[in-house]
Structures are given as structure tokens and as C-alpha cells.
Amino acid sequence: MGPGHRLTGYEEAARLVGASKDPSLAQSTAVLGGVLGAGGAATATRFSLSKPPPPPLPRERRDPFSGRPQPGAR
């Protein structure tokens, strides 16, 4: 999704909102805290997925018994 959606960006934004003295942010976070509950702990779970590259295709497929190229082989 791109660098703008990294968890660290959201964490930093939440810290900045929590530390802000802006009255509208203070009011919004107070309302949100009332809905979600305030003062609790949160847990973040991070996953990393990767897919290894496929094995290289053989240049020529041969019949294991006769040694002749198989139909459709390169």
C-alpha cells in the first residue's frame, strides 16, 4: 500500500494527536476515548510475507525413458 500506510506512520500520528493542545483534537479524542475506552493497552502484531522466486524452467524437457524431446518442449 505504500510508505504512507506503514504502522510506524500511524503510531507517530497517534502520538502527535495525543500530545496536541488543539481544542478540536482534544475534544475529538475525548469523544473517541468515551466510545472505545481510554487508558487501555494495545498490542500490535506485525507480519512479513515473502514468496521465493519460482525455480528456473528447464530449457528442454525430455522423455525420461527415450531421451527424446517431449511435445511442447522448448
Predicted model as a PDB file, atoms N, CA, C, CB and O in Angstrom, pLDDT in the B-factor column:
MODEL        1                                                                  
ATOM      1  N   MET A   1       0.809  -1.186   0.000  1.00 66.00           N  
ATOM      2  CA  MET A   1       0.000   0.000   0.000  1.00 66.00           C  
ATOM      3  C   MET A   1       0.858   1.258   0.000  1.00 66.00           C  
ATOM      4  CB  MET A   1      -0.923  -0.007   1.186  1.00 66.00           C  
ATOM      5  O   MET A   1       0.336   2.356  -0.196  1.00 66.00           O  
ATOM      6  N   GLY A   2       2.126   1.125   0.210  1.00 73.00           N  
ATOM      7  CA  GLY A   2       2.994   2.285   0.127  1.00 73.00           C  
ATOM      8  C   GLY A   2       3.454   2.793   1.476  1.00 73.00           C  
ATOM      9  O   GLY A   2       2.917   2.397   2.510  1.00 73.00           O  
ATOM     10  N   PRO A   3       4.454   3.676   1.469  1.00 75.00           N  
ATOM     11  CA  PRO A   3       5.055   4.159   2.711  1.00 75.00           C  
ATOM     12  C   PRO A   3       4.098   4.945   3.595  1.00 75.00           C  
ATOM     13  CB  PRO A   3       6.235   5.011   2.392  1.00 75.00           C  
ATOM     14  O   PRO A   3       4.303   5.000   4.808  1.00 75.00           O  
ATOM     15  N   GLY A   4       3.068   5.550   3.036  1.00 75.00           N  
ATOM     16  CA  GLY A   4       2.119   6.313   3.833  1.00 75.00           C  
ATOM     17  C   GLY A   4       1.261   5.452   4.746  1.00 75.00           C  
ATOM     18  O   GLY A   4       0.609   5.968   5.654  1.00 75.00           O  
ATOM     19  N   HIS A   5       1.255   4.153   4.514  1.00 80.00           N  
ATOM     20  CA  HIS A   5       0.415   3.256   5.303  1.00 80.00           C  
ATOM     21  C   HIS A   5       1.232   2.326   6.199  1.00 80.00           C  
ATOM     22  CB  HIS A   5      -0.465   2.435   4.385  1.00 80.00           C  
ATOM     23  O   HIS A   5       0.717   1.303   6.651  1.00 80.00           O  
ATOM     24  N   ARG A   6       2.467   2.655   6.458  1.00 84.00           N  
ATOM     25  CA  ARG A   6       3.263   1.856   7.392  1.00 84.00           C  
ATOM     26  C   ARG A   6       2.758   2.085   8.810  1.00 84.00           C  
ATOM     27  CB  ARG A   6       4.772   2.211   7.285  1.00 84.00           C  
ATOM     28  O   ARG A   6       2.330   3.188   9.148  1.00 84.00           O  
ATOM     29  N   LEU A   7       2.807   1.048   9.637  1.00 83.00           N  
ATOM     30  CA  LEU A   7       2.311   1.135  11.004  1.00 83.00           C  
ATOM     31  C   LEU A   7       3.021   2.232  11.787  1.00 83.00           C  
ATOM     32  CB  LEU A   7       2.479  -0.199  11.709  1.00 83.00           C  
ATOM     33  O   LEU A   7       2.401   2.898  12.616  1.00 83.00           O  
ATOM     34  N   THR A   8       4.300   2.424  11.539  1.00 86.00           N  
ATOM     35  CA  THR A   8       5.043   3.458  12.272  1.00 86.00           C  
ATOM     36  C   THR A   8       4.478   4.849  12.000  1.00 86.00           C  
ATOM     37  CB  THR A   8       6.530   3.417  11.892  1.00 86.00           C  
ATOM     38  O   THR A   8       4.507   5.709  12.880  1.00 86.00           O  
ATOM     39  N   GLY A   9       3.965   5.080  10.798  1.00 87.00           N  
ATOM     40  CA  GLY A   9       3.355   6.368  10.476  1.00 87.00           C  
ATOM     41  C   GLY A   9       2.088   6.594  11.288  1.00 87.00           C  
ATOM     42  O   GLY A   9       1.851   7.701  11.769  1.00 87.00           O  
ATOM     43  N   TYR A  10       1.275   5.559  11.443  1.00 86.00           N  
ATOM     44  CA  TYR A  10       0.057   5.668  12.240  1.00 86.00           C  
ATOM     45  C   TYR A  10       0.388   5.850  13.723  1.00 86.00           C  
ATOM     46  CB  TYR A  10      -0.823   4.426  12.042  1.00 86.00           C  
ATOM     47  O   TYR A  10      -0.274   6.608  14.432  1.00 86.00           O  
ATOM     48  N   GLU A  11       1.423   5.142  14.175  1.00 87.00           N  
ATOM     49  CA  GLU A  11       1.832   5.284  15.582  1.00 87.00           C  
ATOM     50  C   GLU A  11       2.273   6.714  15.873  1.00 87.00           C  
ATOM     51  CB  GLU A  11       2.975   4.298  15.919  1.00 87.00           C  
ATOM     52  O   GLU A  11       1.893   7.294  16.890  1.00 87.00           O  
ATOM     53  N   GLU A  12       3.067   7.272  14.986  1.00 89.00           N  
ATOM     54  CA  GLU A  12       3.552   8.638  15.174  1.00 89.00           C  
ATOM     55  C   GLU A  12       2.393   9.635  15.124  1.00 89.00           C  
ATOM     56  CB  GLU A  12       4.604   8.988  14.104  1.00 89.00           C  
ATOM     57  O   GLU A  12       2.343  10.571  15.922  1.00 89.00           O  
ATOM     58  N   ALA A  13       1.464   9.436  14.189  1.00 87.00           N  
ATOM     59  CA  ALA A  13       0.303  10.327  14.096  1.00 87.00           C  
ATOM     60  C   ALA A  13      -0.525  10.267  15.382  1.00 87.00           C  
ATOM     61  CB  ALA A  13      -0.573   9.951  12.879  1.00 87.00           C  
ATOM     62  O   ALA A  13      -0.988  11.299  15.866  1.00 87.00           O  
ATOM     63  N   ALA A  14      -0.712   9.077  15.931  1.00 84.00           N  
ATOM     64  CA  ALA A  14      -1.477   8.941  17.175  1.00 84.00           C  
ATOM     65  C   ALA A  14      -0.768   9.644  18.330  1.00 84.00           C  
ATOM     66  CB  ALA A  14      -1.693   7.453  17.515  1.00 84.00           C  
ATOM     67  O   ALA A  14      -1.417  10.273  19.166  1.00 84.00           O  
ATOM     68  N   ARG A  15       0.563   9.542  18.382  1.00 87.00           N  
ATOM     69  CA  ARG A  15       1.328  10.246  19.427  1.00 87.00           C  
ATOM     70  C   ARG A  15       1.163  11.762  19.296  1.00 87.00           C  
ATOM     71  CB  ARG A  15       2.828   9.869  19.349  1.00 87.00           C  
ATOM     72  O   ARG A  15       0.977  12.462  20.292  1.00 87.00           O  
ATOM     73  N   LEU A  16       1.232  12.257  18.068  1.00 90.00           N  
ATOM     74  CA  LEU A  16       1.089  13.697  17.834  1.00 90.00           C  
ATOM     75  C   LEU A  16      -0.316  14.185  18.204  1.00 90.00           C  
ATOM     76  CB  LEU A  16       1.390  14.030  16.364  1.00 90.00           C  
ATOM     77  O   LEU A  16      -0.464  15.252  18.800  1.00 90.00           O  
ATOM     78  N   VAL A  17      -1.336  13.415  17.856  1.00 86.00           N  
ATOM     79  CA  VAL A  17      -2.705  13.799  18.212  1.00 86.00           C  
ATOM     80  C   VAL A  17      -2.873  13.802  19.726  1.00 86.00           C  
ATOM     81  CB  VAL A  17      -3.730  12.841  17.561  1.00 86.00           C  
ATOM     82  O   VAL A  17      -3.471  14.721  20.286  1.00 86.00           O  
ATOM     83  N   GLY A  18      -2.346  12.776  20.388  1.00 83.00           N  
ATOM     84  CA  GLY A  18      -2.458  12.684  21.844  1.00 83.00           C  
ATOM     85  C   GLY A  18      -1.749  13.813  22.567  1.00 83.00           C  
ATOM     86  O   GLY A  18      -2.183  14.217  23.646  1.00 83.00           O  
ATOM     87  N   ALA A  19      -0.666  14.332  21.998  1.00 88.00           N  
ATOM     88  CA  ALA A  19       0.107  15.397  22.631  1.00 88.00           C  
ATOM     89  C   ALA A  19      -0.353  16.790  22.216  1.00 88.00           C  
ATOM     90  CB  ALA A  19       1.566  15.231  22.303  1.00 88.00           C  
ATOM     91  O   ALA A  19       0.118  17.786  22.764  1.00 88.00           O  
ATOM     92  N   SER A  20      -1.268  16.867  21.253  1.00 88.00           N  
ATOM     93  CA  SER A  20      -1.700  18.171  20.728  1.00 88.00           C  
ATOM     94  C   SER A  20      -2.508  18.959  21.755  1.00 88.00           C  
ATOM     95  CB  SER A  20      -2.530  17.980  19.459  1.00 88.00           C  
ATOM     96  O   SER A  20      -3.262  18.394  22.547  1.00 88.00           O  
ATOM     97  N   LYS A  21      -2.331  20.267  21.720  1.00 89.00           N  
ATOM     98  CA  LYS A  21      -3.109  21.183  22.566  1.00 89.00           C  
ATOM     99  C   LYS A  21      -4.278  21.793  21.786  1.00 89.00           C  
ATOM    100  CB  LYS A  21      -2.201  22.305  23.121  1.00 89.00           C  
ATOM    101  O   LYS A  21      -5.013  22.623  22.322  1.00 89.00           O  
ATOM    102  N   ASP A  22      -4.451  21.389  20.534  1.00 90.00           N  
ATOM    103  CA  ASP A  22      -5.540  21.901  19.702  1.00 90.00           C  
ATOM    104  C   ASP A  22      -6.877  21.480  20.315  1.00 90.00           C  
ATOM    105  CB  ASP A  22      -5.415  21.383  18.233  1.00 90.00           C  
ATOM    106  O   ASP A  22      -7.104  20.286  20.513  1.00 90.00           O  
ATOM    107  N   PRO A  23      -7.765  22.427  20.618  1.00 89.00           N  
ATOM    108  CA  PRO A  23      -9.041  22.098  21.275  1.00 89.00           C  
ATOM    109  C   PRO A  23      -9.911  21.121  20.480  1.00 89.00           C  
ATOM    110  CB  PRO A  23      -9.822  23.365  21.518  1.00 89.00           C  
ATOM    111  O   PRO A  23     -10.572  20.266  21.068  1.00 89.00           O  
ATOM    112  N   SER A  24      -9.916  21.239  19.159  1.00 88.00           N  
ATOM    113  CA  SER A  24     -10.755  20.331  18.367  1.00 88.00           C  
ATOM    114  C   SER A  24     -10.239  18.899  18.438  1.00 88.00           C  
ATOM    115  CB  SER A  24     -10.812  20.793  16.906  1.00 88.00           C  
ATOM    116  O   SER A  24     -11.027  17.955  18.483  1.00 88.00           O  
ATOM    117  N   LEU A  25      -8.905  18.734  18.450  1.00 87.00           N  
ATOM    118  CA  LEU A  25      -8.346  17.393  18.590  1.00 87.00           C  
ATOM    119  C   LEU A  25      -8.588  16.844  19.983  1.00 87.00           C  
ATOM    120  CB  LEU A  25      -6.853  17.402  18.284  1.00 87.00           C  
ATOM    121  O   LEU A  25      -8.895  15.662  20.138  1.00 87.00           O  
ATOM    122  N   ALA A  26      -8.455  17.683  20.996  1.00 85.00           N  
ATOM    123  CA  ALA A  26      -8.702  17.238  22.373  1.00 85.00           C  
ATOM    124  C   ALA A  26     -10.151  16.787  22.521  1.00 85.00           C  
ATOM    125  CB  ALA A  26      -8.382  18.370  23.385  1.00 85.00           C  
ATOM    126  O   ALA A  26     -10.421  15.768  23.157  1.00 85.00           O  
ATOM    127  N   GLN A  27     -11.073  17.529  21.945  1.00 88.00           N  
ATOM    128  CA  GLN A  27     -12.491  17.167  22.023  1.00 88.00           C  
ATOM    129  C   GLN A  27     -12.756  15.866  21.253  1.00 88.00           C  
ATOM    130  CB  GLN A  27     -13.375  18.312  21.463  1.00 88.00           C  
ATOM    131  O   GLN A  27     -13.458  14.985  21.750  1.00 88.00           O  
ATOM    132  N   SER A  28     -12.201  15.746  20.058  1.00 86.00           N  
ATOM    133  CA  SER A  28     -12.407  14.539  19.250  1.00 86.00           C  
ATOM    134  C   SER A  28     -11.843  13.301  19.938  1.00 86.00           C  
ATOM    135  CB  SER A  28     -11.763  14.706  17.874  1.00 86.00           C  
ATOM    136  O   SER A  28     -12.491  12.255  19.962  1.00 86.00           O  
ATOM    137  N   THR A  29     -10.639  13.412  20.497  1.00 84.00           N  
ATOM    138  CA  THR A  29     -10.046  12.256  21.160  1.00 84.00           C  
ATOM    139  C   THR A  29     -10.795  11.922  22.442  1.00 84.00           C  
ATOM    140  CB  THR A  29      -8.569  12.512  21.464  1.00 84.00           C  
ATOM    141  O   THR A  29     -10.859  10.753  22.825  1.00 84.00           O  
ATOM    142  N   ALA A  30     -11.364  12.921  23.116  1.00 83.00           N  
ATOM    143  CA  ALA A  30     -12.160  12.641  24.315  1.00 83.00           C  
ATOM    144  C   ALA A  30     -13.417  11.865  23.945  1.00 83.00           C  
ATOM    145  CB  ALA A  30     -12.535  13.952  25.041  1.00 83.00           C  
ATOM    146  O   ALA A  30     -13.796  10.926  24.645  1.00 83.00           O  
ATOM    147  N   VAL A  31     -14.066  12.248  22.851  1.00 85.00           N  
ATOM    148  CA  VAL A  31     -15.265  11.538  22.390  1.00 85.00           C  
ATOM    149  C   VAL A  31     -14.890  10.124  21.966  1.00 85.00           C  
ATOM    150  CB  VAL A  31     -15.945  12.295  21.214  1.00 85.00           C  
ATOM    151  O   VAL A  31     -15.572   9.163  22.323  1.00 85.00           O  
ATOM    152  N   LEU A  32     -13.825   9.999  21.218  1.00 82.00           N  
ATOM    153  CA  LEU A  32     -13.377   8.682  20.773  1.00 82.00           C  
ATOM    154  C   LEU A  32     -12.994   7.805  21.961  1.00 82.00           C  
ATOM    155  CB  LEU A  32     -12.189   8.818  19.812  1.00 82.00           C  
ATOM    156  O   LEU A  32     -13.299   6.612  21.980  1.00 82.00           O  
ATOM    157  N   GLY A  33     -12.328   8.394  22.949  1.00 80.00           N  
ATOM    158  CA  GLY A  33     -11.971   7.644  24.157  1.00 80.00           C  
ATOM    159  C   GLY A  33     -13.198   7.166  24.899  1.00 80.00           C  
ATOM    160  O   GLY A  33     -13.190   6.079  25.476  1.00 80.00           O  
ATOM    161  N   GLY A  34     -14.268   7.971  24.894  1.00 80.00           N  
ATOM    162  CA  GLY A  34     -15.515   7.563  25.533  1.00 80.00           C  
ATOM    163  C   GLY A  34     -16.175   6.396  24.827  1.00 80.00           C  
ATOM    164  O   GLY A  34     -16.797   5.547  25.466  1.00 80.00           O  
ATOM    165  N   VAL A  35     -16.042   6.352  23.528  1.00 80.00           N  
ATOM    166  CA  VAL A  35     -16.632   5.267  22.734  1.00 80.00           C  
ATOM    167  C   VAL A  35     -15.790   3.996  22.835  1.00 80.00           C  
ATOM    168  CB  VAL A  35     -16.771   5.693  21.259  1.00 80.00           C  
ATOM    169  O   VAL A  35     -16.318   2.903  23.043  1.00 80.00           O  
ATOM    170  N   LEU A  36     -14.481   4.153  22.686  1.00 77.00           N  
ATOM    171  CA  LEU A  36     -13.584   2.996  22.649  1.00 77.00           C  
ATOM    172  C   LEU A  36     -13.039   2.605  24.016  1.00 77.00           C  
ATOM    173  CB  LEU A  36     -12.439   3.277  21.725  1.00 77.00           C  
ATOM    174  O   LEU A  36     -12.548   1.491  24.200  1.00 77.00           O  
ATOM    175  N   GLY A  37     -13.127   3.512  24.961  1.00 75.00           N  
ATOM    176  CA  GLY A  37     -12.475   3.273  26.252  1.00 75.00           C  
ATOM    177  C   GLY A  37     -11.108   3.919  26.230  1.00 75.00           C  
ATOM    178  O   GLY A  37     -10.452   3.962  25.189  1.00 75.00           O  
ATOM    179  N   ALA A  38     -10.678   4.415  27.360  1.00 64.00           N  
ATOM    180  CA  ALA A  38      -9.398   5.118  27.401  1.00 64.00           C  
ATOM    181  C   ALA A  38      -8.491   4.471  28.438  1.00 64.00           C  
ATOM    182  CB  ALA A  38      -9.601   6.620  27.719  1.00 64.00           C  
ATOM    183  O   ALA A  38      -8.962   3.824  29.373  1.00 64.00           O  
ATOM    184  N   GLY A  39      -7.218   4.646  28.268  1.00 64.00           N  
ATOM    185  CA  GLY A  39      -6.248   4.180  29.246  1.00 64.00           C  
ATOM    186  C   GLY A  39      -5.892   2.707  29.133  1.00 64.00           C  
ATOM    187  O   GLY A  39      -5.178   2.176  29.984  1.00 64.00           O  
ATOM    188  N   GLY A  40      -6.375   2.050  28.106  1.00 62.00           N  
ATOM    189  CA  GLY A  40      -6.066   0.629  27.941  1.00 62.00           C  
ATOM    190  C   GLY A  40      -4.742   0.421  27.233  1.00 62.00           C  
ATOM    191  O   GLY A  40      -4.078   1.368  26.811  1.00 62.00           O  
ATOM    192  N   ALA A  41      -4.392  -0.809  27.120  1.00 69.00           N  
ATOM    193  CA  ALA A  41      -3.163  -1.171  26.413  1.00 69.00           C  
ATOM    194  C   ALA A  41      -3.531  -1.707  25.034  1.00 69.00           C  
ATOM    195  CB  ALA A  41      -2.336  -2.226  27.219  1.00 69.00           C  
ATOM    196  O   ALA A  41      -4.614  -2.259  24.838  1.00 69.00           O  
ATOM    197  N   ALA A  42      -2.645  -1.542  24.112  1.00 72.00           N  
ATOM    198  CA  ALA A  42      -2.852  -2.045  22.754  1.00 72.00           C  
ATOM    199  C   ALA A  42      -1.700  -2.960  22.382  1.00 72.00           C  
ATOM    200  CB  ALA A  42      -2.978  -0.878  21.735  1.00 72.00           C  
ATOM    201  O   ALA A  42      -0.584  -2.820  22.883  1.00 72.00           O  
ATOM    202  N   THR A  43      -1.984  -3.875  21.517  1.00 77.00           N  
ATOM    203  CA  THR A  43      -0.967  -4.791  21.020  1.00 77.00           C  
ATOM    204  C   THR A  43      -0.933  -4.693  19.506  1.00 77.00           C  
ATOM    205  CB  THR A  43      -1.245  -6.252  21.479  1.00 77.00           C  
ATOM    206  O   THR A  43      -1.975  -4.687  18.850  1.00 77.00           O  
ATOM    207  N   ALA A  44       0.240  -4.618  18.971  1.00 76.00           N  
ATOM    208  CA  ALA A  44       0.412  -4.607  17.520  1.00 76.00           C  
ATOM    209  C   ALA A  44       1.143  -5.886  17.120  1.00 76.00           C  
ATOM    210  CB  ALA A  44       1.199  -3.332  17.046  1.00 76.00           C  
ATOM    211  O   ALA A  44       2.153  -6.259  17.716  1.00 76.00           O  
ATOM    212  N   THR A  45       0.611  -6.538  16.108  1.00 84.00           N  
ATOM    213  CA  THR A  45       1.251  -7.732  15.570  1.00 84.00           C  
ATOM    214  C   THR A  45       1.689  -7.421  14.153  1.00 84.00           C  
ATOM    215  CB  THR A  45       0.295  -8.969  15.610  1.00 84.00           C  
ATOM    216  O   THR A  45       0.895  -6.953  13.337  1.00 84.00           O  
ATOM    217  N   ARG A  46       2.936  -7.676  13.866  1.00 83.00           N  
ATOM    218  CA  ARG A  46       3.465  -7.397  12.530  1.00 83.00           C  
ATOM    219  C   ARG A  46       3.793  -8.716  11.838  1.00 83.00           C  
ATOM    220  CB  ARG A  46       4.727  -6.483  12.605  1.00 83.00           C  
ATOM    221  O   ARG A  46       4.315  -9.646  12.453  1.00 83.00           O  
ATOM    222  N   PHE A  47       3.482  -8.774  10.570  1.00 87.00           N  
ATOM    223  CA  PHE A  47       3.764  -9.953   9.760  1.00 87.00           C  
ATOM    224  C   PHE A  47       4.637  -9.554   8.588  1.00 87.00           C  
ATOM    225  CB  PHE A  47       2.459 -10.619   9.268  1.00 87.00           C  
ATOM    226  O   PHE A  47       4.551  -8.435   8.082  1.00 87.00           O  
ATOM    227  N   SER A  48       5.454 -10.459   8.175  1.00 89.00           N  
ATOM    228  CA  SER A  48       6.265 -10.245   6.992  1.00 89.00           C  
ATOM    229  C   SER A  48       6.072 -11.463   6.091  1.00 89.00           C  
ATOM    230  CB  SER A  48       7.781 -10.023   7.357  1.00 89.00           C  
ATOM    231  O   SER A  48       6.349 -12.590   6.500  1.00 89.00           O  
ATOM    232  N   LEU A  49       5.608 -11.240   4.895  1.00 91.00           N  
ATOM    233  CA  LEU A  49       5.378 -12.327   3.948  1.00 91.00           C  
ATOM    234  C   LEU A  49       6.341 -12.179   2.783  1.00 91.00           C  
ATOM    235  CB  LEU A  49       3.909 -12.337   3.449  1.00 91.00           C  
ATOM    236  O   LEU A  49       6.643 -11.076   2.328  1.00 91.00           O  
ATOM    237  N   SER A  50       6.804 -13.304   2.326  1.00 93.00           N  
ATOM    238  CA  SER A  50       7.660 -13.281   1.142  1.00 93.00           C  
ATOM    239  C   SER A  50       7.397 -14.543   0.339  1.00 93.00           C  
ATOM    240  CB  SER A  50       9.169 -13.169   1.530  1.00 93.00           C  
ATOM    241  O   SER A  50       6.940 -15.553   0.874  1.00 93.00           O  
ATOM    242  N   LYS A  51       7.683 -14.473  -0.916  1.00 93.00           N  
ATOM    243  CA  LYS A  51       7.470 -15.598  -1.808  1.00 93.00           C  
ATOM    244  C   LYS A  51       8.772 -15.810  -2.581  1.00 93.00           C  
ATOM    245  CB  LYS A  51       6.250 -15.350  -2.775  1.00 93.00           C  
ATOM    246  O   LYS A  51       9.231 -14.917  -3.292  1.00 93.00           O  
ATOM    247  N   PRO A  52       9.356 -16.989  -2.437  1.00 93.00           N  
ATOM    248  CA  PRO A  52      10.603 -17.217  -3.179  1.00 93.00           C  
ATOM    249  C   PRO A  52      10.314 -17.265  -4.681  1.00 93.00           C  
ATOM    250  CB  PRO A  52      11.289 -18.537  -2.714  1.00 93.00           C  
ATOM    251  O   PRO A  52       9.208 -17.622  -5.088  1.00 93.00           O  
ATOM    252  N   PRO A  53      11.295 -16.911  -5.497  1.00 93.00           N  
ATOM    253  CA  PRO A  53      11.074 -16.964  -6.942  1.00 93.00           C  
ATOM    254  C   PRO A  53      10.887 -18.415  -7.391  1.00 93.00           C  
ATOM    255  CB  PRO A  53      12.260 -16.309  -7.702  1.00 93.00           C  
ATOM    256  O   PRO A  53      11.419 -19.331  -6.764  1.00 93.00           O  
ATOM    257  N   PRO A  54      10.139 -18.624  -8.462  1.00 91.00           N  
ATOM    258  CA  PRO A  54       9.947 -19.993  -8.938  1.00 91.00           C  
ATOM    259  C   PRO A  54      11.263 -20.552  -9.468  1.00 91.00           C  
ATOM    260  CB  PRO A  54       8.858 -20.044 -10.033  1.00 91.00           C  
ATOM    261  O   PRO A  54      12.142 -19.798  -9.884  1.00 91.00           O  
ATOM    262  N   PRO A  55      11.393 -21.871  -9.452  1.00 87.00           N  
ATOM    263  CA  PRO A  55      12.628 -22.456  -9.998  1.00 87.00           C  
ATOM    264  C   PRO A  55      12.696 -22.192 -11.507  1.00 87.00           C  
ATOM    265  CB  PRO A  55      12.694 -23.994  -9.705  1.00 87.00           C  
ATOM    266  O   PRO A  55      11.664 -22.070 -12.168  1.00 87.00           O  
ATOM    267  N   PRO A  56      13.888 -22.109 -12.033  1.00 83.00           N  
ATOM    268  CA  PRO A  56      14.007 -21.858 -13.478  1.00 83.00           C  
ATOM    269  C   PRO A  56      13.414 -23.025 -14.267  1.00 83.00           C  
ATOM    270  CB  PRO A  56      15.493 -21.639 -13.879  1.00 83.00           C  
ATOM    271  O   PRO A  56      13.500 -24.181 -13.853  1.00 83.00           O  
ATOM    272  N   LEU A  57      12.810 -22.695 -15.414  1.00 77.00           N  
ATOM    273  CA  LEU A  57      12.256 -23.739 -16.277  1.00 77.00           C  
ATOM    274  C   LEU A  57      13.390 -24.441 -17.012  1.00 77.00           C  
ATOM    275  CB  LEU A  57      11.233 -23.146 -17.285  1.00 77.00           C  
ATOM    276  O   LEU A  57      14.370 -23.813 -17.411  1.00 77.00           O  
ATOM    277  N   PRO A  58      13.244 -25.747 -17.184  1.00 69.00           N  
ATOM    278  CA  PRO A  58      14.287 -26.439 -17.962  1.00 69.00           C  
ATOM    279  C   PRO A  58      14.246 -25.957 -19.407  1.00 69.00           C  
ATOM    280  CB  PRO A  58      14.099 -27.990 -17.900  1.00 69.00           C  
ATOM    281  O   PRO A  58      13.186 -25.620 -19.935  1.00 69.00           O  
ATOM    282  N   ARG A  59      15.384 -25.930 -20.018  1.00 74.00           N  
ATOM    283  CA  ARG A  59      15.434 -25.450 -21.409  1.00 74.00           C  
ATOM    284  C   ARG A  59      14.770 -26.436 -22.357  1.00 74.00           C  
ATOM    285  CB  ARG A  59      16.886 -25.209 -21.844  1.00 74.00           C  
ATOM    286  O   ARG A  59      14.165 -26.055 -23.359  1.00 74.00           O  
ATOM    287  N   GLU A  60      14.897 -27.704 -22.020  1.00 76.00           N  
ATOM    288  CA  GLU A  60      14.331 -28.718 -22.906  1.00 76.00           C  
ATOM    289  C   GLU A  60      13.836 -29.870 -22.040  1.00 76.00           C  
ATOM    290  CB  GLU A  60      15.383 -29.212 -23.965  1.00 76.00           C  
ATOM    291  O   GLU A  60      14.598 -30.428 -21.251  1.00 76.00           O  
ATOM    292  N   ARG A  61      12.564 -30.227 -22.186  1.00 76.00           N  
ATOM    293  CA  ARG A  61      12.030 -31.367 -21.445  1.00 76.00           C  
ATOM    294  C   ARG A  61      12.177 -32.603 -22.313  1.00 76.00           C  
ATOM    295  CB  ARG A  61      10.537 -31.138 -21.036  1.00 76.00           C  
ATOM    296  O   ARG A  61      11.812 -32.627 -23.488  1.00 76.00           O  
ATOM    297  N   ARG A  62      12.731 -33.637 -21.674  1.00 81.00           N  
ATOM    298  CA  ARG A  62      12.933 -34.873 -22.422  1.00 81.00           C  
ATOM    299  C   ARG A  62      12.230 -36.029 -21.732  1.00 81.00           C  
ATOM    300  CB  ARG A  62      14.429 -35.176 -22.578  1.00 81.00           C  
ATOM    301  O   ARG A  62      12.074 -36.057 -20.511  1.00 81.00           O  
ATOM    302  N   ASP A  63      11.818 -36.967 -22.545  1.00 83.00           N  
ATOM    303  CA  ASP A  63      11.213 -38.191 -22.025  1.00 83.00           C  
ATOM    304  C   ASP A  63      12.284 -38.930 -21.221  1.00 83.00           C  
ATOM    305  CB  ASP A  63      10.641 -39.095 -23.189  1.00 83.00           C  
ATOM    306  O   ASP A  63      13.385 -39.153 -21.722  1.00 83.00           O  
ATOM    307  N   PRO A  64      11.968 -39.316 -19.961  1.00 82.00           N  
ATOM    308  CA  PRO A  64      12.999 -39.952 -19.136  1.00 82.00           C  
ATOM    309  C   PRO A  64      13.438 -41.319 -19.636  1.00 82.00           C  
ATOM    310  CB  PRO A  64      12.504 -40.085 -17.739  1.00 82.00           C  
ATOM    311  O   PRO A  64      14.502 -41.802 -19.247  1.00 82.00           O  
ATOM    312  N   PHE A  65      12.633 -41.961 -20.500  1.00 88.00           N  
ATOM    313  CA  PHE A  65      12.995 -43.304 -20.981  1.00 88.00           C  
ATOM    314  C   PHE A  65      13.720 -43.268 -22.313  1.00 88.00           C  
ATOM    315  CB  PHE A  65      11.756 -44.165 -21.108  1.00 88.00           C  
ATOM    316  O   PHE A  65      14.723 -43.957 -22.499  1.00 88.00           O  
ATOM    317  N   SER A  66      13.208 -42.455 -23.252  1.00 87.00           N  
ATOM    318  CA  SER A  66      13.817 -42.444 -24.584  1.00 87.00           C  
ATOM    319  C   SER A  66      14.857 -41.342 -24.741  1.00 87.00           C  
ATOM    320  CB  SER A  66      12.746 -42.282 -25.639  1.00 87.00           C  
ATOM    321  O   SER A  66      15.740 -41.442 -25.592  1.00 87.00           O  
ATOM    322  N   GLY A  67      14.761 -40.296 -23.933  1.00 83.00           N  
ATOM    323  CA  GLY A  67      15.680 -39.172 -24.078  1.00 83.00           C  
ATOM    324  C   GLY A  67      15.261 -38.200 -25.154  1.00 83.00           C  
ATOM    325  O   GLY A  67      15.937 -37.194 -25.374  1.00 83.00           O  
ATOM    326  N   ARG A  68      14.137 -38.482 -25.844  1.00 85.00           N  
ATOM    327  CA  ARG A  68      13.656 -37.584 -26.907  1.00 85.00           C  
ATOM    328  C   ARG A  68      12.947 -36.369 -26.310  1.00 85.00           C  
ATOM    329  CB  ARG A  68      12.702 -38.337 -27.863  1.00 85.00           C  
ATOM    330  O   ARG A  68      12.359 -36.461 -25.232  1.00 85.00           O  
ATOM    331  N   PRO A  69      12.999 -35.236 -27.003  1.00 82.00           N  
ATOM    332  CA  PRO A  69      12.269 -34.061 -26.543  1.00 82.00           C  
ATOM    333  C   PRO A  69      10.770 -34.377 -26.458  1.00 82.00           C  
ATOM    334  CB  PRO A  69      12.521 -32.857 -27.489  1.00 82.00           C  
ATOM    335  O   PRO A  69      10.226 -35.074 -27.314  1.00 82.00           O  
ATOM    336  N   GLN A  70      10.126 -33.868 -25.437  1.00 79.00           N  
ATOM    337  CA  GLN A  70       8.687 -34.085 -25.264  1.00 79.00           C  
ATOM    338  C   GLN A  70       7.932 -33.039 -26.066  1.00 79.00           C  
ATOM    339  CB  GLN A  70       8.282 -34.026 -23.759  1.00 79.00           C  
ATOM    340  O   GLN A  70       8.452 -31.951 -26.317  1.00 79.00           O  
ATOM    341  N   PRO A  71       6.697 -33.364 -26.473  1.00 74.00           N  
ATOM    342  CA  PRO A  71       5.887 -32.375 -27.217  1.00 74.00           C  
ATOM    343  C   PRO A  71       5.711 -31.100 -26.380  1.00 74.00           C  
ATOM    344  CB  PRO A  71       4.487 -32.975 -27.592  1.00 74.00           C  
ATOM    345  O   PRO A  71       5.491 -31.156 -25.170  1.00 74.00           O  
ATOM    346  N   GLY A  72       5.812 -29.981 -27.044  1.00 65.00           N  
ATOM    347  CA  GLY A  72       5.657 -28.696 -26.363  1.00 65.00           C  
ATOM    348  C   GLY A  72       6.910 -28.228 -25.653  1.00 65.00           C  
ATOM    349  O   GLY A  72       6.907 -27.161 -25.039  1.00 65.00           O  
ATOM    350  N   ALA A  73       7.990 -29.009 -25.723  1.00 50.00           N  
ATOM    351  CA  ALA A  73       9.236 -28.606 -25.060  1.00 50.00           C  
ATOM    352  C   ALA A  73       9.879 -27.478 -25.833  1.00 50.00           C  
ATOM    353  CB  ALA A  73      10.213 -29.796 -24.933  1.00 50.00           C  
ATOM    354  O   ALA A  73       9.683 -27.334 -27.040  1.00 50.00           O  
ATOM    355  N   ARG A  74      10.631 -26.701 -25.134  1.00 51.00           N  
ATOM    356  CA  ARG A  74      11.326 -25.580 -25.782  1.00 51.00           C  
ATOM    357  C   ARG A  74      12.599 -26.031 -26.440  1.00 51.00           C  
ATOM    358  CB  ARG A  74      11.632 -24.485 -24.781  1.00 51.00           C  
ATOM    359  O   ARG A  74      13.309 -25.219 -27.033  1.00 51.00           O  
TER     360      ARG A  74                                                      
ENDMDL                                                                          
END                                                                             
